[in-house]
């Protein structure tokens, strides 16, 4: 495991301990609703994923890729899917296990990196669900290659990611400074921050992030063999930048049947 992956593993364990919003499991009420076919999930902060991106979910083999936290996977399982959640954070996986055990859900957890799915045979899954997370790895092309390999022909990749433009702004700035362009792209917490700023960031326990161009995000999926089927943009609450451009995107891509 790289130093970045090891650091981010500990960072997300720390975030889970703090109760970050993406580490809070779904409620028992939402599980009950999902059992009745009434469920909704997000790839990005606010906009629900269109239901037709999934197709009939009951009986599907779903891989939640870097999707720990007990939020999406348990709902898929409650709706009748067979779910595997792979995540780099043991604490995040604990959230999924807790919900699965409490509700007797068909869900298993795997500790690992999104760019290495070698434990799974080729054509193992009908659907790969990957919410915003590839900003925590330096090179995303292996993510697309591995997702393509483990999908069955005709399978689908649903992924959310950051608009690369947002990385030009200082995430720690406030007031008018938050709206001033600061960083050259591509952005890297390790290389773009000055040493003192990076030290403060790491001392706070926040994960390390990296920008990826649209060429790497969408073009990378196409180069891996996917066909782009649909996409949408999303905003975020209480974020000044979101008043000027959509900070997040989500794509639906398919693995050809032939």
ABEGO torsion letter per residue (X at the ends): XBAAAAAAAAAAAAAAAAGBAAABBBBAAAAAAAAAGBBBBBABAABBBBAAAAEBABGBBBBBBGABGGAAAAAAAAAGBBBBBBBABAAAAAAAAAAAAAAGBBBBBBBEBAABAAABBBGABABBBBBBAAAABABAAAAAAAAAAABBBGBBBBBBBBBAAAAABBAABBEAAAABBABBOBBBAAAABBAAAAAAAAAAGBBBBBBBBAAAAAAAAAAAGBBBABBBBBBBBGBAAAAABBABBBBBBBBBAX
